[in-house]
Amino acid sequence: MDRAALAVTLAEMLKFGKEYARQIVSKAKSLAAALDRQGLDVKGKLKAYMQSHTILVNVSRFGSAPEIADVLERANIICSAFTDCFCSPSHRPREIRLSQSDRENSLNQLTQRNLRR
């Protein structure tokens, strides 16, 4: 790893890190609200969805979470089936976990296309 590049990255995070994190959470909340308006069962609506970059969506009406995650990943929408660690091993995951990043990703583009319809 290039030490100079690492030093620049760390300096930028010290200077811009809090604002960067705030923007990521803001984008995630906007995406969660948009998915909710489209009729998806987004978790945490009463608590403004989340305080991080992660969005949980109950997809059980479409199939199992692992199946839905596989379909979305084939469309370059990276997500994962979410399993509550307190559930029994036979529990069928019902939610997928999406993460908002700072770059325009296919999930944002997909949401924007659906909102225009």
N, CA, C and O atoms as a MOPAC input file, in Angstrom:
PM7 MOZYME 1SCF
protein

 N      0.84700 1    -1.17700 1     0.00000 1
 C      0.00000 1     0.00000 1     0.00000 1
 C      0.89000 1     1.23600 1     0.00000 1
 O      1.91200 1     1.28800 1     0.68500 1
 N      0.48800 1     2.21100 1    -0.76800 1
 C      1.21500 1     3.46100 1    -0.86800 1
 C      0.97900 1     4.28900 1     0.39800 1
 O     -0.15500 1     4.67300 1     0.68500 1
 N      2.03500 1     4.56100 1     1.14700 1
 C      1.90800 1     5.29800 1     2.41100 1
 C      1.44300 1     6.73700 1     2.20700 1
 O      0.69600 1     7.27300 1     3.02500 1
 N      1.87800 1     7.35400 1     1.12900 1
 C      1.45700 1     8.73300 1     0.85800 1
 C     -0.05500 1     8.79300 1     0.60200 1
 O     -0.74100 1     9.68900 1     1.09400 1
 N     -0.55900 1     7.83400 1    -0.16800 1
 C     -2.00300 1     7.79300 1    -0.44300 1
 C     -2.78800 1     7.54700 1     0.83900 1
 O     -3.84200 1     8.14800 1     1.05100 1
 N     -2.27900 1     6.67000 1     1.68900 1
 C     -2.92700 1     6.40400 1     2.97200 1
 C     -2.93100 1     7.66000 1     3.83800 1
 O     -3.93600 1     7.97000 1     4.47800 1
 N     -1.82400 1     8.37500 1     3.86000 1
 C     -1.73600 1     9.60400 1     4.65600 1
 C     -2.74200 1    10.65400 1     4.16700 1
 O     -3.39100 1    11.32100 1     4.97300 1
 N     -2.86400 1    10.79400 1     2.85000 1
 C     -3.82100 1    11.75700 1     2.28500 1
 C     -5.24500 1    11.33300 1     2.64100 1
 O     -6.06300 1    12.17000 1     3.02200 1
 N     -5.54300 1    10.05200 1     2.52000 1
 C     -6.87900 1     9.54000 1     2.85000 1
 C     -7.20800 1     9.80700 1     4.30800 1
 O     -8.30800 1    10.26500 1     4.61900 1
 N     -6.28000 1     9.52900 1     5.19800 1
 C     -6.51600 1     9.75900 1     6.62800 1
 C     -6.69500 1    11.25100 1     6.92700 1
 O     -7.54000 1    11.62600 1     7.73900 1
 N     -5.91000 1    12.08800 1     6.27800 1
 C     -6.05700 1    13.53400 1     6.47500 1
 C     -7.42900 1    14.01300 1     6.00500 1
 O     -8.06200 1    14.84000 1     6.66100 1
 N     -7.88700 1    13.48800 1     4.85800 1
 C     -9.21100 1    13.85900 1     4.36000 1
 C    -10.31500 1    13.38900 1     5.30100 1
 O    -11.29700 1    14.10300 1     5.50900 1
 N    -10.16400 1    12.21200 1     5.86200 1
 C    -11.18300 1    11.71300 1     6.79800 1
 C    -11.20600 1    12.55400 1     8.07200 1
 O    -12.27500 1    12.80100 1     8.63100 1
 N    -10.05700 1    12.98700 1     8.52600 1
 C    -10.03500 1    13.85200 1     9.71100 1
 C    -10.73000 1    15.18000 1     9.42900 1
 O    -11.44100 1    15.71200 1    10.28200 1
 N    -10.52000 1    15.70800 1     8.23100 1
 C    -11.09700 1    17.00900 1     7.89300 1
 C    -12.57500 1    16.90400 1     7.49400 1
 O    -13.38400 1    17.73800 1     7.90000 1
 N    -12.93000 1    15.88200 1     6.70000 1
 C    -14.27500 1    15.80700 1     6.12400 1
 C    -15.10300 1    14.63000 1     6.63600 1
 O    -16.25600 1    14.47900 1     6.23000 1
 N    -14.55300 1    13.80200 1     7.50600 1
 C    -15.19600 1    12.54600 1     7.90700 1
 C    -16.58700 1    12.69300 1     8.50000 1
 O    -17.48800 1    11.93500 1     8.14100 1
 N    -16.78300 1    13.65000 1     9.39700 1
 C    -18.10300 1    13.80300 1    10.03000 1
 C    -19.15200 1    14.22300 1     9.01000 1
 O    -20.26500 1    13.69900 1     9.01900 1
 N    -18.81600 1    15.15300 1     8.14000 1
 C    -19.76200 1    15.59600 1     7.11100 1
 C    -20.03400 1    14.47300 1     6.11400 1
 O    -21.16800 1    14.28700 1     5.67400 1
 N    -18.99300 1    13.72800 1     5.76200 1
 C    -19.13100 1    12.57900 1     4.86000 1
 C    -20.11000 1    11.56600 1     5.46400 1
 O    -21.02300 1    11.10500 1     4.78000 1
 N    -19.92700 1    11.22500 1     6.72200 1
 C    -20.80400 1    10.26300 1     7.39400 1
 C    -22.23500 1    10.79500 1     7.45500 1
 O    -23.18200 1    10.03800 1     7.24400 1
 N    -22.40300 1    12.07100 1     7.73600 1
 C    -23.73800 1    12.66900 1     7.80100 1
 C    -24.43900 1    12.55100 1     6.44900 1
 O    -25.62900 1    12.24000 1     6.38900 1
 N    -23.70400 1    12.79800 1     5.36900 1
 C    -24.28800 1    12.71100 1     4.03500 1
 C    -24.68400 1    11.27700 1     3.68100 1
 O    -25.72400 1    11.05400 1     3.06000 1
 N    -23.85900 1    10.30600 1     4.07400 1
 C    -24.17100 1     8.90100 1     3.79900 1
 C    -25.45800 1     8.50100 1     4.50900 1
 O    -26.32100 1     7.85900 1     3.90900 1
 N    -25.59900 1     8.87600 1     5.78800 1
 C    -26.81700 1     8.54900 1     6.54700 1
 C    -28.01800 1     9.26300 1     5.93500 1
 O    -29.09600 1     8.67600 1     5.83200 1
 N    -27.85100 1    10.50200 1     5.53400 1
 C    -28.93800 1    11.25800 1     4.91500 1
 C    -29.40500 1    10.59300 1     3.62100 1
 O    -30.60600 1    10.48100 1     3.37900 1
 N    -28.46000 1    10.15200 1     2.79000 1
 C    -28.80500 1     9.45900 1     1.54900 1
 C    -29.53000 1     8.14600 1     1.84000 1
 O    -30.49200 1     7.80100 1     1.15400 1
 N    -29.07300 1     7.41900 1     2.85100 1
 C    -29.71000 1     6.15000 1     3.20600 1
 C    -31.14400 1     6.37800 1     3.67200 1
 O    -32.04100 1     5.61400 1     3.31500 1
 N    -31.36400 1     7.42300 1     4.46500 1
 C    -32.72700 1     7.73000 1     4.92500 1
 C    -33.62000 1     8.11300 1     3.75000 1
 O    -34.78600 1     7.72100 1     3.70800 1
 N    -33.09300 1     8.86400 1     2.80700 1
 C    -33.86500 1     9.24500 1     1.62000 1
 C    -34.21900 1     8.01800 1     0.79100 1
 O    -35.34800 1     7.88700 1     0.31700 1
 N    -33.26000 1     7.12600 1     0.61700 1
 C    -33.51000 1     5.90000 1    -0.13700 1
 C    -34.54700 1     5.03800 1     0.57900 1
 O    -35.44800 1     4.49900 1    -0.06500 1
 N    -34.43500 1     4.90000 1     1.89800 1
 C    -35.40400 1     4.11400 1     2.66800 1
 C    -36.80600 1     4.69500 1     2.52400 1
 O    -37.76800 1     3.94700 1     2.35300 1
 N    -36.93200 1     6.00500 1     2.59000 1
 C    -38.23700 1     6.65600 1     2.43900 1
 C    -38.79600 1     6.42300 1     1.03500 1
 O    -39.99400 1     6.18400 1     0.88000 1
 N    -37.94500 1     6.49000 1     0.01400 1
 C    -38.39000 1     6.25900 1    -1.36000 1
 C    -38.85900 1     4.81900 1    -1.54600 1
 O    -39.88200 1     4.57900 1    -2.18800 1
 N    -38.12400 1     3.86500 1    -0.99100 1
 C    -38.53900 1     2.46100 1    -1.07700 1
 C    -39.86500 1     2.25400 1    -0.35100 1
 O    -40.72400 1     1.50900 1    -0.82300 1
 N    -40.03100 1     2.90800 1     0.79200 1
 C    -41.27900 1     2.82100 1     1.55600 1
 C    -42.44000 1     3.39300 1     0.73400 1
 O    -43.51600 1     2.79500 1     0.68900 1
 N    -42.23500 1     4.52900 1     0.09200 1
 C    -43.29200 1     5.12200 1    -0.73500 1
 C    -43.67200 1     4.22400 1    -1.91000 1
 O    -44.80000 1     4.28100 1    -2.39900 1
 N    -42.73200 1     3.39700 1    -2.36300 1
 C    -43.00800 1     2.47000 1    -3.45500 1
 C    -43.71300 1     1.20300 1    -2.97000 1
 O    -44.01200 1     0.31200 1    -3.76600 1
 N    -43.97700 1     1.12500 1    -1.66000 1
 C    -44.74100 1     0.00400 1    -1.12300 1
 C    -43.93100 1    -1.11000 1    -0.50000 1
 O    -44.49500 1    -2.12900 1    -0.10100 1
 N    -42.62700 1    -0.94200 1    -0.40600 1
 C    -41.81500 1    -1.96600 1     0.24900 1
 C    -41.89600 1    -1.80300 1     1.76300 1
 O    -42.07600 1    -0.69600 1     2.27100 1
 N    -41.76300 1    -2.90700 1     2.46700 1
 C    -41.85100 1    -2.91300 1     3.93400 1
 C    -40.47300 1    -2.60400 1     4.52000 1
 O    -39.72000 1    -3.50700 1     4.88300 1
 N    -40.16300 1    -1.31700 1     4.60500 1
 C    -38.87500 1    -0.86100 1     5.12700 1
 C    -38.98400 1    -0.77100 1     6.64400 1
 O    -39.92500 1    -0.17500 1     7.16800 1
 N    -38.04100 1    -1.35300 1     7.33400 1
 C    -38.07100 1    -1.37500 1     8.79500 1
 C    -37.61700 1    -0.03900 1     9.37600 1
 O    -36.77800 1     0.65000 1     8.79700 1
 N    -38.17600 1     0.31100 1    10.51400 1
 C    -37.73100 1     1.48100 1    11.25300 1
 C    -38.38300 1     2.78700 1    10.87400 1
 O    -37.85900 1     3.84700 1    11.21900 1
 N    -39.50100 1     2.75800 1    10.17800 1
 C    -40.13300 1     4.00000 1     9.72100 1
 C    -40.42600 1     4.94300 1    10.88200 1
 O    -40.21800 1     6.15000 1    10.75700 1
 N    -40.89900 1     4.42300 1    11.99600 1
 C    -41.24700 1     5.27300 1    13.13300 1
 C    -40.03300 1     5.92000 1    13.79100 1
 O    -40.17200 1     6.86900 1    14.56300 1
 N    -38.85200 1     5.40800 1    13.48700 1
 C    -37.62200 1     5.97400 1    14.04900 1
 C    -36.75000 1     6.57400 1    12.95400 1
 O    -35.52300 1     6.55800 1    13.04700 1
 N    -37.39100 1     7.10400 1    11.91600 1
 C    -36.68200 1     7.72500 1    10.78600 1
 C    -35.74700 1     6.73700 1    10.09300 1
 O    -34.70800 1     7.13000 1     9.56300 1
 N    -36.11500 1     5.46100 1    10.09700 1
 C    -35.47300 1     4.35000 1     9.40300 1
 C    -34.18300 1     3.85700 1    10.04400 1
 O    -34.09100 1     2.67200 1    10.36600 1
 N    -33.19200 1     4.70100 1    10.24200 1
 C    -31.93200 1     4.21400 1    10.80500 1
 C    -31.03900 1     5.38500 1    11.17900 1
 O    -31.34200 1     6.54300 1    10.89100 1
 N    -29.94100 1     5.05400 1    11.82200 1
 C    -28.92300 1     6.05800 1    12.15900 1
 C    -27.58900 1     5.68900 1    11.53500 1
 O    -26.54000 1     6.16200 1    11.97400 1
 N    -27.62600 1     4.84400 1    10.51200 1
 C    -26.40100 1     4.43700 1     9.82700 1
 C    -26.68800 1     4.35900 1     8.33100 1
 O    -27.67300 1     4.92600 1     7.85600 1
 N    -25.84600 1     3.67200 1     7.60000 1
 C    -25.99100 1     3.54700 1     6.15300 1
 C    -26.78100 1     2.31100 1     5.74200 1
 O    -26.93900 1     2.05500 1     4.54800 1
 N    -27.28100 1     1.54000 1     6.70200 1
 C    -27.92000 1     0.26100 1     6.42800 1
 C    -29.44100 1     0.37200 1     6.43300 1
 O    -30.02200 1     1.02200 1     7.30300 1
 N    -30.07800 1    -0.26500 1     5.46000 1
 C    -31.53300 1    -0.27400 1     5.32500 1
 C    -31.99200 1    -1.72800 1     5.37600 1
 O    -31.43800 1    -2.58300 1     4.68500 1
 N    -33.01000 1    -2.00600 1     6.20100 1
 C    -33.59100 1    -3.35200 1     6.26600 1
 C    -34.95900 1    -3.33300 1     5.60600 1
 O    -35.79000 1    -2.47200 1     5.89700 1
 N    -35.18800 1    -4.30000 1     4.70700 1
 C    -36.45500 1    -4.38700 1     3.98500 1
 C    -36.99100 1    -5.81500 1     4.11600 1
 O    -36.29700 1    -6.78100 1     3.79700 1
 N    -38.23900 1    -5.93500 1     4.59200 1
 C    -38.89400 1    -7.23900 1     4.65800 1
 C    -39.36500 1    -7.57900 1     3.25300 1
 O    -40.18900 1    -6.86600 1     2.68000 1
 N    -38.84400 1    -8.66700 1     2.69700 1
 C    -39.16600 1    -9.06100 1     1.32400 1
 C    -39.94100 1   -10.37400 1     1.28100 1
 O    -40.03600 1   -10.99600 1     0.22300 1
 N    -40.49100 1   -10.79900 1     2.40200 1
 C    -41.12800 1   -12.11500 1     2.48200 1
 C    -42.29300 1   -12.28200 1     1.50700 1
 O    -42.58900 1   -13.40700 1     1.10400 1
 N    -42.95500 1   -11.20800 1     1.12100 1
 C    -44.07100 1   -11.35000 1     0.17600 1
 C    -43.59100 1   -11.68300 1    -1.24000 1
 O    -44.38600 1   -12.09700 1    -2.08300 1
 N    -42.29000 1   -11.50300 1    -1.50000 1
 C    -41.72300 1   -11.80200 1    -2.81500 1
 C    -41.00000 1   -13.14600 1    -2.85100 1
 O    -40.73100 1   -13.67300 1    -3.93100 1
 N    -40.68300 1   -13.70500 1    -1.68700 1
 C    -39.92200 1   -14.95100 1    -1.59500 1
 C    -39.01500 1   -14.89700 1    -0.38700 1
 O    -39.13800 1   -14.00000 1     0.44700 1
 N    -38.11200 1   -15.84300 1    -0.28700 1
 C    -37.19000 1   -15.82800 1     0.85300 1
 C    -36.11200 1   -14.77300 1     0.63300 1
 O    -35.76500 1   -14.44600 1    -0.50200 1
 N    -35.59700 1   -14.25900 1     1.71900 1
 C    -34.57800 1   -13.21100 1     1.62400 1
 C    -33.34900 1   -13.66200 1     0.83500 1
 O    -32.85400 1   -12.90000 1     0.00500 1
 N    -32.83800 1   -14.88600 1     1.06700 1
 C    -31.67500 1   -15.30800 1     0.25700 1
 C    -31.98300 1   -15.35500 1    -1.24500 1
 O    -31.13800 1   -14.99000 1    -2.06300 1
 N    -33.19500 1   -15.80600 1    -1.60900 1
 C    -33.57000 1   -15.84700 1    -3.03200 1
 C    -33.63500 1   -14.43800 1    -3.61100 1
 O    -33.12500 1   -14.18700 1    -4.70300 1
 N    -34.26200 1   -13.52100 1    -2.88200 1
 C    -34.38800 1   -12.14300 1    -3.35000 1
 C    -33.00800 1   -11.49400 1    -3.44700 1
 O    -32.72800 1   -10.77800 1    -4.40800 1
 N    -32.14800 1   -11.73700 1    -2.46300 1
 C    -30.79100 1   -11.17900 1    -2.49300 1
 C    -30.03500 1   -11.67100 1    -3.72300 1
 O    -29.31000 1   -10.89800 1    -4.35100 1
 N    -30.19500 1   -12.94800 1    -4.07500 1
 C    -29.53700 1   -13.49500 1    -5.26600 1
 C    -30.03300 1   -12.81200 1    -6.53700 1
 O    -29.23700 1   -12.46800 1    -7.41100 1
 N    -31.34400 1   -12.61500 1    -6.64000 1
 C    -31.91500 1   -11.94800 1    -7.81700 1
 C    -31.38000 1   -10.52000 1    -7.92800 1
 O    -30.97500 1   -10.08600 1    -9.00600 1
 N    -31.38200 1    -9.80100 1    -6.81900 1
 C    -30.89300 1    -8.41900 1    -6.83900 1
 C    -29.40300 1    -8.35400 1    -7.17100 1
 O    -28.96900 1    -7.45800 1    -7.89500 1
 N    -28.62500 1    -9.28800 1    -6.65200 1
 C    -27.18900 1    -9.28000 1    -6.95900 1
 C    -26.92900 1    -9.54700 1    -8.43400 1
 O    -25.97000 1    -9.01900 1    -8.99600 1
 N    -27.76900 1   -10.35600 1    -9.06700 1
 C    -27.61800 1   -10.57200 1   -10.51300 1
 C    -27.89200 1    -9.28200 1   -11.27800 1
 O    -27.43700 1    -9.12700 1   -12.41200 1
 N    -28.63100 1    -8.35500 1   -10.67000 1
 C    -28.89700 1    -7.04700 1   -11.27800 1
 C    -27.90600 1    -5.99600 1   -10.77200 1
 O    -28.12800 1    -4.79700 1   -10.93800 1
 N    -26.81400 1    -6.45200 1   -10.15500 1
 C    -25.77100 1    -5.57700 1    -9.59800 1
 C    -26.26500 1    -4.68800 1    -8.45900 1
 O    -25.73500 1    -3.59800 1    -8.24600 1
 N    -27.26200 1    -5.14300 1    -7.74000 1
 C    -27.71100 1    -4.47400 1    -6.52300 1
 C    -27.22800 1    -5.34300 1    -5.37000 1
 O    -27.79700 1    -6.39600 1    -5.08300 1
 N    -26.17900 1    -4.88800 1    -4.72500 1
 C    -25.52100 1    -5.70400 1    -3.71400 1
 C    -26.26600 1    -5.57200 1    -2.38400 1
 O    -26.47600 1    -4.47100 1    -1.87500 1
 N    -26.65100 1    -6.70500 1    -1.84800 1
 C    -27.37400 1    -6.74900 1    -0.57500 1
 C    -27.10500 1    -8.10500 1     0.05400 1
 O    -26.38000 1    -8.92400 1    -0.51000 1
 N    -27.68100 1    -8.34000 1     1.21200 1
 C    -27.53300 1    -9.64200 1     1.85500 1
 C    -28.80300 1    -9.97400 1     2.60900 1
 O    -29.53300 1    -9.08600 1     3.05000 1
 N    -29.05900 1   -11.27400 1     2.75100 1
 C    -30.18100 1   -11.72000 1     3.56800 1
 C    -29.81800 1   -11.43700 1     5.01500 1
 O    -28.70800 1   -11.73800 1     5.45400 1
 N    -30.74100 1   -10.86600 1     5.74400 1
 C    -30.49600 1   -10.49900 1     7.13600 1
 C    -31.12900 1   -11.53900 1     8.03900 1
 O    -32.32700 1   -11.80800 1     7.94600 1
 N    -30.32400 1   -12.12300 1     8.91300 1
 C    -30.80400 1   -13.09200 1     9.87700 1
 C    -30.59300 1   -12.54200 1    11.26800 1
 O    -29.47500 1   -12.19200 1    11.64600 1
 N    -31.65500 1   -12.46700 1    12.01800 1
 C    -31.57100 1   -12.03000 1    13.41600 1
 C    -30.82500 1   -13.10600 1    14.19700 1
 O    -31.19200 1   -14.27900 1    14.14200 1
 N    -29.80300 1   -12.72100 1    14.90700 1
 C    -28.97800 1   -13.70300 1    15.61100 1
 C    -29.73200 1   -14.40800 1    16.73800 1
 O    -29.24600 1   -15.41300 1    17.25700 1
 N    -30.90300 1   -13.91000 1    17.12800 1
 C    -31.66900 1   -14.53300 1    18.19800 1
 C    -32.68500 1   -15.54700 1    17.68700 1
 O    -33.39500 1   -16.16400 1    18.48000 1
 N    -32.76200 1   -15.72400 1    16.36600 1
 C    -33.71200 1   -16.67000 1    15.79200 1
 C    -33.13200 1   -18.07300 1    15.80200 1
 O    -31.91800 1   -18.25900 1    15.88500 1
 N    -34.02000 1   -19.06000 1    15.71600 1
 C    -33.57900 1   -20.45000 1    15.67300 1
 C    -32.89200 1   -20.72000 1    14.33900 1
 O    -33.11800 1   -19.99700 1    13.36900 1
 N    -32.06100 1   -21.75000 1    14.28400 1
 C    -31.35700 1   -22.06700 1    13.03500 1
 C    -32.30600 1   -22.37500 1    11.87900 1
 O    -31.93300 1   -22.20100 1    10.71900 1
 N    -33.52400 1   -22.82900 1    12.17200 1
 C    -34.47300 1   -23.15700 1    11.11300 1
 C    -35.26200 1   -21.93400 1    10.63200 1
 O    -36.07400 1   -22.04100 1     9.71300 1
 N    -35.02300 1   -20.78300 1    11.24800 1
 C    -35.73300 1   -19.56000 1    10.87100 1
 C    -35.40800 1   -19.17200 1     9.44000 1
 O    -34.24300 1   -19.15800 1     9.04400 1
 N    -36.42900 1   -18.86000 1     8.66900 1
 C    -36.25600 1   -18.43700 1     7.27800 1
 C    -36.10700 1   -16.91900 1     7.24000 1
 O    -37.04400 1   -16.20900 1     7.60600 1
 N    -34.95900 1   -16.40200 1     6.80800 1
 C    -34.75400 1   -14.94900 1     6.76900 1
 C    -35.82800 1   -14.26200 1     5.93500 1
 O    -36.16300 1   -14.73100 1     4.84700 1
 N    -36.36500 1   -13.16100 1     6.43200 1
 C    -37.42400 1   -12.41400 1     5.75400 1
 C    -36.95000 1   -11.05600 1     5.26400 1
 O    -37.65900 1   -10.39300 1     4.50600 1
 N    -35.77900 1   -10.63600 1     5.67800 1
 C    -35.32300 1    -9.28300 1     5.36500 1
 C    -34.00200 1    -9.31000 1     4.60800 1
 O    -33.17600 1   -10.20900 1     4.76200 1
 N    -33.84700 1    -8.28400 1     3.78500 1
 C    -32.54800 1    -8.05800 1     3.15200 1
 C    -31.96900 1    -6.78100 1     3.72800 1
 O    -32.69200 1    -5.88500 1     4.16400 1
 N    -30.66200 1    -6.72100 1     3.71900 1
 C    -29.94400 1    -5.54900 1     4.21900 1
 C    -29.28000 1    -4.87300 1     3.02400 1
 O    -28.50000 1    -5.48700 1     2.29700 1
 N    -29.60500 1    -3.60300 1     2.83900 1
 C    -29.00600 1    -2.79000 1     1.78500 1
 C    -28.11300 1    -1.75900 1     2.44900 1
 O    -28.41400 1    -1.28900 1     3.54600 1
 N    -27.03600 1    -1.41100 1     1.80400 1
 C    -26.14400 1    -0.38500 1     2.34200 1
 C    -25.99800 1     0.73600 1     1.34100 1
 O    -25.74300 1     0.49600 1     0.16000 1
 N    -26.15600 1     1.94600 1     1.80500 1
 C    -25.98900 1     3.13000 1     0.95700 1
 C    -24.51400 1     3.50200 1     0.93100 1
 O    -23.86800 1     3.57800 1     1.97600 1
 N    -23.98800 1     3.73200 1    -0.25600 1
 C    -22.59800 1     4.17600 1    -0.37800 1
 C    -22.57800 1     5.59000 1    -0.92100 1
 O    -23.62100 1     6.15600 1    -1.24600 1
 N    -21.39900 1     6.15300 1    -1.01700 1
 C    -21.28300 1     7.52900 1    -1.49700 1
 C    -21.34700 1     7.62400 1    -3.01500 1
 O    -21.52700 1     8.71900 1    -3.54700 1
 N    -21.20800 1     6.53200 1    -3.71500 1
 C    -21.22500 1     6.59900 1    -5.16800 1
 C    -22.61000 1     6.23100 1    -5.69400 1
 O    -23.36800 1     5.51100 1    -5.04400 1
 N    -22.91800 1     6.73700 1    -6.87700 1
 C    -24.17300 1     6.37500 1    -7.51100 1
 C    -24.11000 1     4.88300 1    -7.78800 1
 O    -23.19900 1     4.41200 1    -8.46800 1
 N    -25.06500 1     4.14600 1    -7.26800 1
 C    -25.07100 1     2.71300 1    -7.50900 1
 C    -26.35700 1     2.31300 1    -8.19800 1
 O    -27.26900 1     3.12300 1    -8.36200 1
 N    -26.41800 1     1.07000 1    -8.59400 1
 C    -27.55800 1     0.60600 1    -9.36600 1
 C    -28.84800 1     0.66400 1    -8.56100 1
 O    -29.92100 1     0.80700 1    -9.14900 1
 N    -28.78200 1     0.55900 1    -7.23600 1
 C    -29.99400 1     0.63900 1    -6.42600 1
 C    -30.60000 1     2.03400 1    -6.50600 1
 O    -31.81300 1     2.17200 1    -6.66200 1
 N    -29.77400 1     3.06700 1    -6.40100 1
 C    -30.28200 1     4.43600 1    -6.54500 1
 C    -30.87500 1     4.64700 1    -7.92800 1
 O    -31.93600 1     5.25700 1    -8.06100 1
 N    -30.20400 1     4.15200 1    -8.95800 1
 C    -30.69500 1     4.32200 1   -10.31800 1
 C    -32.00800 1     3.58700 1   -10.51100 1
 O    -32.92500 1     4.11600 1   -11.13900 1
 N    -32.11400 1     2.37000 1    -9.97800 1
 C    -33.34000 1     1.59700 1   -10.08100 1
 C    -34.48400 1     2.32500 1    -9.38100 1
 O    -35.58800 1     2.40400 1    -9.91900 1
 N    -34.23200 1     2.84900 1    -8.20000 1
 C    -35.26400 1     3.56800 1    -7.45600 1
 C    -35.71500 1     4.79600 1    -8.22700 1
 O    -36.91300 1     5.06400 1    -8.30500 1
 N    -34.78700 1     5.54400 1    -8.79400 1
 C    -35.14700 1     6.74200 1    -9.54100 1
 C    -35.97600 1     6.39700 1   -10.77700 1
 O    -36.92000 1     7.11600 1   -11.10400 1
 N    -35.63400 1     5.30000 1   -11.47100 1
 C    -36.42500 1     4.89100 1   -12.63000 1
 C    -37.84300 1     4.53300 1   -12.20900 1
 O    -38.80000 1     4.91200 1   -12.88400 1
 N    -37.99200 1     3.81000 1   -11.10400 1
 C    -39.32400 1     3.41900 1   -10.64200 1
 C    -40.13400 1     4.61600 1   -10.17000 1
 O    -41.35400 1     4.63100 1   -10.33000 1
 N    -39.48000 1     5.62000 1    -9.59200 1
 C    -40.19900 1     6.79200 1    -9.13100 1
 C    -40.74100 1     7.61400 1   -10.29700 1
 O    -41.74600 1     8.30900 1   -10.14900 1
 N    -40.08600 1     7.53900 1   -11.45200 1
 C    -40.52200 1     8.31700 1   -12.60900 1
 C    -41.72200 1     7.67700 1   -13.30500 1
 O    -42.40000 1     8.34500 1   -14.08500 1
 N    -41.99600 1     6.41700 1   -13.04500 1
 C    -43.10600 1     5.71000 1   -13.71600 1
 C    -44.44100 1     6.16200 1   -13.22700 1
 O    -45.46800 1     5.66700 1   -13.69000 1

